[in-house]
Amino acid sequence: MTQDSQAVPASPVTVERGDSPVVLGLPHSGTFVPADIRAKLNARGLVLSDTDWHVDTLYAGLLPGSTTVAATFHRYVIDANRPPDGASLYPGQNTTGLVPLTDFDGDNIWLEAPDAAEIERRRLAFHAPYHAALEAELRRVHAIHGFAVLYDCHSIRSNIPFLFEGTLPDFNIGTVEGSSCAPAMAEAVANICREAEGYCTVVNGRFKGGWTTRHYGRPEEGFHAIQMELAQSTHLATELPPYAYDEARAGRLRHILKTILETIASGSWRG
């Protein structure tokens, strides 16, 4: 289940450990906002509209033996998929930062926006532990298999004029222009998506991979990273509150995602 924003998790990150070479990263499915930060959000911010709704449920149990590293905190606390120095991932394009000042529609989310000292406090308390766990798990499975794959799990509304024109494709595969993973792995994933009837796929379109994909993707060292940004229309009944999970849509999608993960885990793309 997605974290309740009112419940206090034991840790900023949860790890479910397995021995597969695949590590699932979930930086944006958490909804926990500490009370002191919650008090500084405005009514718009309190909706938490930019959550990757139900992505944890969507991927649950698809690949037995995989490792899952999930942030429990919401991206408005700090965005675990942004560079720790706050540099823009997409210079010249609308985007949100390390601690977002606006939501994906460009609207202010704060009554009191954090200053530099507060952002650094959050980085150390939330962002750093998440990435320490992710790094540790990737190294652990790499030691077992000689390679590791970070599959970064994301979702986003399919229509957000502030971020992109038109309707987003269903499958948005990011490999940082082919640099974050073996080309054969990227092609295998893309082919599965393209062959799925009724879905639209793009590779390195509007979403080329966030900081996580860019930071951990070192295929020459046996560390491969790929980002999957799903349009939320593929698994939600509505992309508006209450963001309900659609069992029928999700069930069809899960079959495709399972094939993707099994293919990645098999290592057949390694040649």
N, C-alpha and C positions, 0 to 999 in steps of 0.2 A: 504494500500500500504506500501511496505518497505520504510524506510526513505531514502531520497536522501542525500548522503554523503556531498553535498555542502550546503544543507539547514540547518539552525540553529534552532533546536527544542527549544520549550519554556522550556523544562524540560528534565533532563536525564532519566526520566521515565514517561510513560503515564499509566493511570489507567482508565479502563472502568468498572464501578461498577455494580454488580448485586446481587441478593439475593440467588442464588443457593449456595450449599455447595462447589462447585467446583471453584477453582481459577486456571486460566491458567497462567503459567509463561513463558515469552518469553525473555530469556536473550541474545539471539544471532541473532535476526532478524533485529536489528538496523544497520544502515550503516553510521551514523554521526561520522565524525572525525573532531575535532576542527582544525582550520587552523594551529595553532602552532605545533600540533602533526602531522598533515598531512605533514608538511614540513620536518619532520624527517624520514618519511617512504621512503624506496627505491622503485624502479619501481615494484618490486615483491610485496611489501607490499601494494602499491596503488591499486592493483587489488582487494583487500579485498576478496580473494578467499574462506576464511573459514567462510563466512557468512552462516547462516541458511536461505538460499534463499527462499523467498515467504512462509515461515512457518506461518507468520501472516495472509496471504491470505488464506492459506490452512485451518486454523481453524476458520476463521471468520464466525460468525453466526451459528456455528454447535450446540451450546447449549445455547438457549435463557435463560437469567438470570444468566449466568456465569459471573465471574469477570475476567478481563484480566489485567495483570501487565506486561508491555513491556519496555525493555530498548531501548532507542532511539540511544545510542552510540554503536559503533562497538567494537567487542571483542579485537581488536588491541589497542584500547584506554585503556581498562582494561576488564578483563573477569569476568562478573558477576556470573559465575558458578564455580569460583575458591575460595578457602579459603582466607580470607583477610590477613592471615599471609604468604601466598605464598607456603604453604606446598603442596607437590605432592599428587594428588589424587590416582595415580597409581605408587607407588614406584617400581623402577626396570624396568618400561616400558617407552617407548617414549611417551611423552605427551607435552602439552604446559602449560605455567604458568599463574600467575595472570596478568602480562603483557607479552604476548607472545614475545619471541625473534626470533622465527622462525614461518613459516607457518606449515601446517599439512604435508608438504613434507620434512620438516627439513631444509628448505632454509631460510637464513637470510632475515628479512623484514625491517631492519632499516638502515638508513644512520647514525643516532645517537640514540643509545638505551637509554632508560630512566635510571637514577640512582635511588637509594633508596628514595631520597627526592621527586623526580618526581612521582614515583610510589605511594608514600603515598599521595601526592596531588591529584592524580587521584582517589585513593581509596575513599577519603573523598568527592570528587566532583561528582563521578559517581557510584561507587560500593555501597557505604553506602546509598545514597538515594533510589536506586533500592531495596535494601533489607529492608529498613525501610518501604517502601510502601508495599512490599510483606508481611512482618510480620503483618502490620496493617490490611491488607485485610483478611488474614487468621484468625486473632483473631476476626475480625468483623463477618465473616460468621460462625465461631465456636460459637460465642455468640447467633446466631440465631438458629442454628441447633443442637448444642451439638457436632458437629464434623465438620471438614474441610478437604478438599482434595486438595493438590497442585498437579496439573498435569503439569509437566515441559515439554515444547514443544521444540523439537530439530530436526535437520536434519544434515546429513553429506554425503559426497561423498561415494559411495559404494566400491571404490577401492583406498586405501591409504596405500601403502606398509610401509611407515614410522611408521604408527600407528598400523596396523594389517595385517595379511596375508590373501590372498584370497579376496573373495567378501563378503561384509557385508550382513547379512540377512536384509530383508525389515523392520521388526519390531524388535527393540532392546529395550526390557523392562528392566528397572533398578529399583530394590527395595533394593539395598545395601544388597544383600544376604538374602532378606526376612525381614529385620529389619525396613524398613521405612514406611510400611503400613500393614494393616490387610492382612493375607495370603489369605483370601477369596476374597478380592478385587483384589489382584494380579492375582489370579487364574482366576477370571472372565474376566479380561482384556486379559490374555494370551489365554484363550479359544476362545474369539471372534477373535483374530488374527489368531490362528491356524486353525480355521474353515473357514477363508477367502480363497477362492480358488485362487491359483496362487501366494500366498505370502509365505515367509519363516519367521519364528519367533524364537527368542531366548530370554530367561530370564536370566539376570545377566551374560551375556557373556562378550565381550570386554568392554561394557559400562554398569556399574553396578549402575550408578547414580552419578551425580556430587556433588559439595558441597551443592548446593541448596537442593537436595533430602536428603542428609545426615544430613543437619542442621535442616530442618523443619520436617522431618519425626519422629514423636513421637506418634506412634499409641496408646500407653498406656494412653496418654493424649487426644486422640481424634483428633490428627493432623496426617494425612496420606499423604505421598508423593510418587509419582511414576514418573519416567522419561521415556519418549518415544522418542527414537532416531530413526528417520526414515532414511532409505537410500534414498538419493535424487533422485535416479532413479525411485522411486515410484510416483513422481509428477513433475519432471522437464523433459523438452524435451531433454536436454543435461546437464551433470554435468560440462561442460566447459562454459566459457563465450560465449554468454551473459546470461547463466543460465535461460533460458526462462521457464516460467510456462507452463505446458502441461495440458490444460483444461480437456482432456479425461482421462488421467491418474489420475489427481488430483480429478476429479469427482468421479471416482470409489473408490479412497482411502477415500475421504470425507465421503462416505456412511458408511464405516467401522469405521472411527474415531467418527462419530456421534453416532453410536451404543455404542462405548466404553464410551464416555462421558455421554450419557444418563444412562447407566448402573451404572457408578460411582455415578452420581448425585442422582439416585433413592435410594441409600442406601440399596438395596436388599441384598448385600453381608454382611451386618452387623448382619444378623442372627435373 
